[in-house]
């Protein structure tokens, strides 16, 4: 089972990151719990989406949801580049 990000949750994220180039990424929240993170191009790590907004028990389902959300935003290959640039720049934000 995976609790998907609601329309209100998506809107809140879009508002927060409006002036940035960003993409959703599947992340491990804690052992056995997976969710979403927001990667901003060229910034280290990611901003975690709170688990009460979106989480599940498999990385595969979280990754599928992140891909779906990125496609809805018109990002496909660009999302991979954004997430990769965040990974190259350092550690997770906590």
C-alpha positions as CSV (number, residue, x, y, z in Angstrom):
1,X,0.0,0.0,0.0
2,X,1.2,3.5,-0.8
3,X,-0.3,6.8,0.4
4,X,-0.2,9.0,-2.6
5,X,0.4,12.7,-2.5
6,X,-2.9,14.6,-2.6
7,X,-3.7,17.5,-4.9
8,X,-3.4,19.8,-1.9
9,X,0.0,18.4,-1.1
10,X,1.2,18.8,-4.7
11,X,0.0,22.4,-4.7
12,X,1.9,23.1,-1.4
13,X,5.1,21.7,-2.9
14,X,4.7,23.7,-6.1
15,X,4.2,26.9,-4.1
16,X,7.2,26.3,-2.0
17,X,9.6,25.5,-4.9
18,X,8.0,27.8,-7.4
19,X,11.1,29.7,-8.4
20,X,13.4,26.7,-8.5
21,X,14.1,23.9,-11.0
22,X,13.1,20.8,-9.1
23,X,11.9,17.2,-9.4
24,X,10.4,14.5,-7.2
25,X,12.6,11.5,-6.2
26,X,11.8,8.3,-4.3
27,X,13.6,8.2,-0.9
28,X,13.9,6.0,2.1
29,X,12.3,7.8,5.1
30,X,13.3,5.2,7.6
31,X,13.8,1.4,7.6
32,X,11.0,-0.1,5.6
33,X,9.2,3.2,4.8
34,X,9.6,5.0,1.5
35,X,8.3,8.3,0.3
36,X,9.2,11.3,-1.8
37,X,11.9,13.9,-1.7
38,X,12.2,17.2,-3.6
39,X,15.6,17.6,-5.4
40,X,16.5,21.1,-6.6
41,X,19.0,21.3,-9.5
42,X,22.5,21.9,-8.2
43,X,21.6,21.9,-4.5
44,X,22.9,19.1,-2.2
45,X,20.6,16.3,-1.2
46,X,16.8,16.6,-1.1
47,X,14.0,18.2,0.9
48,X,11.9,15.3,2.4
49,X,8.2,15.3,1.9
50,X,6.7,14.6,5.3
51,X,5.7,10.9,5.7
52,X,2.1,11.9,6.7
53,X,1.7,13.4,3.3
54,X,3.0,10.4,1.2
55,X,4.6,7.1,2.1
56,X,4.6,3.4,1.5
57,X,6.5,0.1,2.1
58,X,8.3,-0.4,-1.2
59,X,10.9,1.8,-3.0
60,X,9.5,0.6,-6.4
61,X,6.0,2.0,-5.7
62,X,7.5,5.3,-4.4
63,X,9.7,5.5,-7.5
64,X,6.7,4.9,-9.8
65,X,4.7,7.6,-8.0
66,X,7.7,10.1,-8.3
67,X,8.0,9.3,-12.0
68,X,4.3,9.8,-12.5
69,X,4.3,13.2,-10.7
70,X,7.4,14.3,-12.7
71,X,5.6,13.4,-16.0
72,X,2.6,15.3,-14.9
73,X,4.9,18.4,-14.5
74,X,6.2,17.8,-18.0
75,X,9.5,16.4,-16.8
76,X,10.9,13.0,-18.0
77,X,14.6,12.9,-18.8
78,X,15.1,16.3,-17.2
79,X,13.9,14.9,-13.8
80,X,16.8,12.4,-14.0
81,X,19.3,15.2,-14.6
82,X,17.8,17.3,-11.7
83,X,17.9,14.4,-9.2
84,X,21.5,13.4,-10.4
85,X,22.7,17.0,-9.9
86,X,21.4,16.9,-6.3
87,X,23.2,13.6,-5.6
88,X,26.4,14.9,-7.0
89,X,26.3,18.0,-4.7
90,X,26.1,16.2,-1.4
91,X,24.2,14.8,1.5
92,X,20.5,14.7,2.5
93,X,18.9,17.6,4.3
94,X,17.6,16.6,7.7
